[in-house]
Amino acid sequence: MKKILTMFLLAFLVFSVLGQTVMADANDESRLNYIYVQELLSHDLLTEQQQTLVDQLGDTGADVEQILTLLHNMELALEGSEANINALIAEARSLELTDLVTSFTEVKEANQDLEQEIDTLLDTIDNDRDAKHVTTDNCPTTANANQ
């Protein structure tokens, strides 16, 4: 009887642990899906904001310094987000969530493309990233926002 009770308790313990593991995986997948949606929305908002700022650059009377500062901040934010997305890709890969690995990789690549687009634009109009348009910058290769 004692042996049966011990085996029952051992089986119960094993199934409890297995059940928690499966549940944790489902929770991890749900959490990563939620983060993926946030990353995707963030990318879409940054893309929309970047286009709005580029359109505003052509407007007469636009606050060019503010626009250039915002574009530079977007460039830095996108650059900084890559390590975070790499960690999410690694986590999804370790959990064998291949669809999420693919999804996060696509967001990472889209962010890299957007960052490159902003970088190319800023290299042309504010190479030194001091928020002064190259046409009005007294030293276009050295940052000196005070001019």
C-alpha positions in Angstrom: 0.0 0.0 0.0 2.8 2.4 0.9 4.5 1.6 -2.5 1.2 2.4 -4.4 0.8 5.7 -2.4 4.4 6.7 -3.2 4.0 5.9 -6.9 0.7 7.9 -6.9 2.4 10.9 -5.3 5.3 10.6 -7.7 3.0 10.4 -10.7 1.0 13.4 -9.3 4.2 15.4 -8.9 5.4 14.6 -12.4 2.0 15.5 -14.0 1.9 18.7 -11.9 5.3 19.7 -13.1 4.5 18.8 -16.7 1.2 20.7 -16.5 2.9 23.8 -15.2 5.5 23.6 -17.9 2.9 23.5 -20.6 1.0 26.3 -19.0 4.2 28.4 -18.7 4.9 27.8 -22.4 1.4 29.0 -23.2 1.9 32.0 -21.0 5.3 32.7 -22.6 3.8 32.4 -26.1 0.9 34.8 -25.1 3.3 37.3 -23.6 5.6 37.2 -26.6 2.6 37.6 -29.0 1.6 40.6 -27.0 5.1 42.1 -27.2 5.2 41.4 -30.9 2.0 43.3 -31.5 3.5 46.2 -29.5 6.7 46.1 -31.5 4.7 46.1 -34.8 2.5 49.0 -33.7 5.6 50.9 -32.6 7.2 50.4 -36.0 4.0 51.5 -37.8 3.8 54.6 -35.7 7.4 55.5 -36.2 7.0 55.0 -39.9 4.0 57.3 -40.0 5.8 59.9 -37.9 8.9 59.8 -40.0 6.8 60.4 -43.2 5.0 63.3 -41.5 8.3 64.9 -40.5 9.8 64.5 -43.9 6.6 66.0 -45.4 6.9 68.9 -43.0 10.5 69.6 -44.0 9.2 70.9 -47.3 6.7 73.3 -45.6 7.6 77.0 -45.6 7.9 78.2 -42.0 8.5 74.7 -40.6 10.6 74.4 -37.4 13.5 72.6 -39.2 15.5 72.3 -36.0 12.7 70.5 -34.2 12.0 68.2 -37.1 15.7 67.3 -37.4 15.9 66.7 -33.6 12.9 64.4 -33.8 14.3 62.5 -36.7 17.6 62.0 -34.9 15.8 60.8 -31.8 13.9 58.3 -34.0 17.1 57.1 -35.5 18.6 56.6 -32.0 15.4 54.8 -30.7 15.4 52.4 -33.7 19.1 51.8 -33.2 18.6 51.0 -29.5 15.6 48.7 -30.1 17.7 46.2 -32.0 19.2 44.6 -28.9 15.7 44.2 -27.4 14.3 42.6 -30.5 17.4 40.3 -30.7 16.6 39.1 -27.1 13.0 38.5 -28.0 14.1 36.5 -31.1 16.4 34.4 -28.9 13.7 33.8 -26.3 11.2 32.8 -29.0 13.8 30.5 -30.6 14.6 28.9 -27.2 10.9 28.2 -26.7 10.7 26.8 -30.3 8.1 29.4 -31.3 9.2 29.6 -34.9 6.3 31.8 -36.1 7.3 34.4 -33.5 10.9 34.1 -34.4 9.9 34.9 -38.0 7.6 37.8 -36.9 10.2 39.4 -34.7 12.8 39.1 -37.4 10.5 40.8 -39.9 9.9 43.7 -37.4 13.7 43.9 -36.8 14.4 44.1 -40.5 11.6 46.7 -41.0 13.1 48.8 -38.2 16.5 48.5 -39.8 15.2 49.7 -43.1 13.4 52.6 -41.5 16.6 53.5 -39.5 18.6 53.4 -42.7 16.1 55.6 -44.5 16.3 58.2 -41.7 20.1 57.8 -41.5 20.4 58.5 -45.2 18.1 61.5 -45.0 20.0 63.0 -42.0 23.4 62.3 -43.7 22.2 64.5 -46.5 20.6 67.4 -44.6 22.2 67.3 -41.1 25.3 65.2 -41.3 26.6 66.2 -37.9 23.2 65.7 -36.1 23.2 69.1 -34.5 19.7 70.0 -35.7 21.0 72.6 -38.1 20.1 72.1 -41.8 23.3 71.8 -43.9 22.3 74.9 -45.8 22.4 77.1 -42.6 25.0 75.1 -40.6 28.2 77.2 -40.3 30.1 73.9 -39.7 28.2 71.1 -41.3 30.7 68.3 -40.3 31.1 69.2 -36.6 28.1 69.3 -34.2 27.7 72.8 -32.8 24.0 73.4 -32.1 24.8 76.9 -30.7 26.4 78.0 -34.0 
